[in-house]
């Protein structure tokens, strides 16, 4: 699934155990459509969520095939809502085992552009805020912060306890972008995929990655009432 290139400088995508696997799929698809390389860390807890939300496993030994099936799936459960071969080159994805603390992203000398944790569970938030580095996802996030690279944390939980709020403030003070997975409706959502793509698009906005996942606000009331995002099928 991975390429070996000396000029490779990927975006690191971490998938934690929170509900919201369609958010992760939308972010990965958009990164690939933008021509970006991706390093992927799927936590052990998130594999249960992937299985529960998609009906399919994510296995290290079959990561390429499992990823392609995951990326092809629509947020409403449609198996082949997206044509993975139309611009989303999965050969640009390198998968890392979550328990491998000797993996490339565990070191600050490993070249990455930044990291997006999508979705981020409260346990993941706590681990990163406290610097626990209990797995590769948390370790890579800590490295991202210490190297002053962009870190986007797309929290998917409600309601929030005071302890989690304090952890989020800690991440904000450390330089991370805390981005709750809160869909907006002004973009003219017509489909569950539109809502998912809005959150994914905002995460990519925070990372500075161009995309066409949603219609942006243009200062005119009612502009979203007559249009959907157009993102319910394969991306342009």
C-alpha positions in Angstrom: 0.0 0.0 0.0 2.9 2.4 0.5 5.4 3.9 -1.8 9.1 4.3 -1.1 10.2 7.8 -2.2 12.9 10.1 -0.8 10.7 13.2 -1.3 7.7 11.7 0.5 6.3 14.1 3.2 2.9 12.8 4.2 0.0 14.0 6.3 -0.5 11.7 9.3 -4.0 10.6 10.0 -4.9 9.0 13.3 -8.2 7.2 13.8 -9.2 6.7 17.4 -12.0 4.7 18.9 -14.7 7.3 18.9 -17.8 7.0 16.7 -17.4 8.7 13.4 -15.4 6.5 11.0 -17.1 8.2 8.0 -15.2 11.4 9.0 -11.9 9.6 8.8 -12.8 8.1 5.4 -13.8 11.5 4.0 -10.5 13.1 5.2 -8.4 10.4 3.7 -10.2 10.5 0.4 -9.8 14.3 0.2 -6.1 14.1 1.0 -5.6 11.6 -1.7 -7.6 13.7 -4.2 -5.4 16.6 -3.3 -2.4 14.6 -4.3 -1.1 14.2 -0.8 0.6 11.2 0.8 -0.9 9.8 3.9 0.5 7.9 6.8 -2.4 6.1 8.6 -2.6 4.9 12.2 -5.8 3.1 13.1 -5.9 2.5 16.9 -6.9 -0.9 18.3 -10.1 0.6 19.8 -11.1 2.2 16.5 -11.0 -1.2 14.8 -14.0 -2.2 16.9 -15.8 1.0 15.9 -15.0 0.4 12.2 -16.4 -3.1 12.5 -19.5 -1.9 14.2 -20.1 1.1 11.9 -19.3 -0.5 8.6 -19.7 -4.2 9.2 -16.2 -4.9 8.0 -12.9 -5.3 9.8 -9.7 -3.3 9.5 -6.8 -5.8 9.7 -3.1 -5.1 9.5 -2.5 -8.1 7.2 -5.2 -6.9 4.8 -4.9 -3.1 5.3 -4.9 -2.2 1.6 -8.0 -4.1 0.7 -9.8 -3.1 4.0 -8.9 0.5 3.4 -10.2 0.5 -0.2 -13.5 -1.0 0.9 -13.8 1.6 3.8 -13.0 4.5 1.5 -15.6 3.3 -1.1 -18.3 3.2 1.5 -20.7 6.2 1.8 -21.7 7.7 5.2 -25.2 6.1 4.8 -23.7 2.7 4.4 -23.8 2.4 0.6 -21.0 0.0 -0.2 -19.7 1.6 -3.4 -20.7 5.2 -3.1 -17.2 6.4 -4.1 -15.0 5.2 -6.9 -11.7 4.7 -5.1 -9.8 4.5 -8.4 -11.0 7.9 -9.5 -8.3 10.1 -8.0 -7.9 8.5 -4.6 -4.7 6.6 -5.1 -4.4 4.3 -2.1 -0.8 3.4 -3.1 0.0 6.8 -1.5 -1.1 5.5 1.9 1.3 3.9 4.3 -0.2 2.0 7.2 1.5 1.8 10.6 0.6 -0.8 13.3 -0.7 1.1 16.4 1.5 -0.9 18.8 4.7 -0.1 16.9 6.4 2.6 19.0 9.5 2.2 16.8 7.6 3.3 13.7 8.6 6.3 11.7 6.0 8.8 13.1 7.2 8.1 16.6 10.3 10.3 15.9 10.5 14.0 15.3 13.1 13.4 12.5 10.5 11.5 10.5 9.2 14.0 7.8 5.5 14.7 8.0 3.5 17.8 7.3 1.3 17.5 10.3 -1.4 15.3 11.8 -5.2 15.0 11.9 -6.9 12.9 14.5 -10.3 12.1 13.1 -12.3 11.2 15.0 -10.7 11.8 18.4 -12.1 10.1 21.5 -12.0 11.6 24.9 -9.5 8.9 25.9 -7.3 9.9 23.0 -7.6 13.6 23.9 -6.6 12.8 27.5 -3.6 10.7 26.4 -2.3 13.4 24.1 -2.9 16.2 26.6 -1.1 14.3 29.4 1.7 13.0 27.1 1.0 9.4 27.9 2.2 8.0 24.5 0.5 4.7 25.2 0.3 3.8 21.5 1.7 5.1 18.2 -1.3 7.4 17.7 -0.7 9.2 21.0 3.1 9.2 20.5 2.8 10.6 17.0 0.5 13.4 18.3 3.0 14.3 21.0 5.8 14.4 18.5 3.7 16.6 16.2 3.2 19.1 19.1 6.8 19.1 20.2 8.0 19.7 16.6 5.5 22.6 16.3 3.7 21.0 13.3 0.0 21.4 12.7 -2.2 19.1 14.8 -6.0 19.0 14.3 -8.0 17.1 16.9 -11.6 16.4 15.7 -13.3 15.6 18.9 -16.4 13.4 18.6 -18.2 13.2 22.0 -21.0 14.9 23.8 -21.6 16.0 26.5 -18.2 16.9 27.8 -16.9 16.6 31.3 -14.9 19.3 33.0 -11.8 17.0 32.9 -12.1 16.6 29.1 -12.6 20.4 28.7 -9.4 21.0 30.7 -7.6 18.5 28.4 -8.9 20.4 25.4 -7.6 23.7 26.8 -4.2 22.0 27.3 -4.1 20.9 23.7 -5.2 24.4 22.5 -2.4 26.0 24.6 0.1 23.5 23.2 -0.8 24.7 19.7 -3.3 22.1 18.5 -6.5 23.0 16.7 -9.5 21.6 18.7 -12.2 21.0 16.1 -15.4 19.4 17.4 -17.2 17.3 14.8 -20.1 19.7 14.6 -21.8 19.8 11.1 -23.3 23.0 9.9 -26.4 23.4 7.8 -25.8 26.7 5.9 -24.0 24.8 3.1 -27.3 23.2 2.0 -27.0 19.7 3.2 -29.2 17.2 1.5 -27.6 14.0 2.6 -25.8 12.5 5.6 -22.6 12.6 3.4 -22.9 16.4 3.1 -22.8 16.7 6.9 -19.8 14.4 7.2 -18.0 16.2 4.4 -18.5 19.5 6.0 -16.7 18.4 9.2 -14.0 16.7 7.1 -13.6 19.9 5.1 -13.3 22.1 8.2 -10.6 19.7 9.5 -8.7 20.1 6.2 -9.2 23.8 6.3 -7.5 23.9 9.7 -4.6 21.9 8.2 -4.4 24.2 5.2 -5.2 21.4 2.6 -7.3 22.5 -0.4 -10.5 20.6 -1.1 -14.0 20.8 -2.6 -16.0 19.0 0.1 -18.6 21.7 0.9 -20.0 25.1 -0.4 -18.4 27.9 1.5 -20.3 30.8 3.0 -20.4 33.8 0.6 -22.3 36.3 2.7 -25.7 35.9 1.2 -28.6 34.7 3.3 -30.5 31.7 1.9 -27.7 30.5 -0.4 -27.7 27.1 1.2 -31.5 26.6 0.9 -31.5 25.6 -2.8 -28.3 23.6 -3.1 -26.6 20.6 -1.6 -22.9 20.2 -1.4 -22.8 17.9 -4.4 -20.5 15.6 -2.3 -22.9 12.6 -2.1 -21.0 10.7 -4.9 -17.4 10.5 -6.1 -15.5 13.7 -5.5 -14.7 15.9 -8.5 
